Amino acid sequence: MLKLDQVSKIYQRGEATIAGLDRVTLDVATGDFCAFVGPSGCGKSTLLNLIAGLDRPSAGEIVLDGQSTARFTSNDWTRIRRESIGIVFQAFHLVPGLSAEENVAFPLLLRGDGRKAVQSRVEETLALVDMTHRRRHRPSELSGGEQQRVAIARAIVHQPKLILADEPTGNLDSHHGADIIELLRTLMRRFHQTVLLATHSIAAAEAADYVWTMKDGQLLTRTAREPLPIGQ
């Protein structure tokens, strides 16, 4: 599903050179739930941004679904994100003036899907995240957990193969955070999607099939685990 070969990301800060990611090699199979843990600045978000095509590596190669992304243009990445990648952010990034169902519909409308097909898919997806009853509410009328459920619905409405979740529980209390991780795991199992989770939360990481510990832009240790029930 996903391979990284010696991928690095170098940033220039004045005269200083900062390694956001340092020679990362990674192989993720279809259907894996993989978590990345580590302190702020360790490279977790940089890694997900590179995989999503929101940033470009300074060196190395990223292969998605058997296809090298080395020559991808901005348009290529836009197409890939609309077809194959769903992104869940810590800050939700919902459009304030749109209702829940309009936020979820937005990526489908952007790629030109017909309104009848969009309506059907949005209804189905909101039901999956248990937000049908709040479909006409704007983000300001929703709790943090509800906003994140809508954000997940928006990320999966186009049925992506790969879900990238960057600190999805960071703005939530432990109870609602556990609900969100359980939802991601349930959706992943139902649709056989691949999930990459960047998190500070050890409890959230426990839901993954395996966990990479990161430090200074490098992958240090990989720990495989039997996913635990949320809350244990």
BELCORNOR-V108052 format. One line per field, one symbol per residue. ss: DSSP state (2 for helix, 1 for strand, 0 for the rest). phi: phi as a letter, one per 30 degrees, with the letter a starting at -180 (. if undefined). A space follows every 50 residues. Layout:
# BELCORNOR-V108052
ss=???
phi=???
This chain:
# BELCORNOR-V108052
ss=01111111111110011111111111110000111110000002222222 20000000111111001100000222222222201111000000000012 22222222220000222222222222220002220001222002222222 22222200000111110000000222222222222222222001111110 02222000011111100111111100000000
phi=.bbcbhdbbcccbiddccddbbhdcabcdeidcccbbldeidjddeeddd ddidbcddaibccchicdcecddedddeddddcbbcbccdcihddedcde dddddeddddcjddddddedddddddddchbedcdcddedccdedddddd ddeddcdchddbcccchdcdcbdddddddddddeddddddchdcbcccad dddddddddabcccahibdcbccdadeceejc
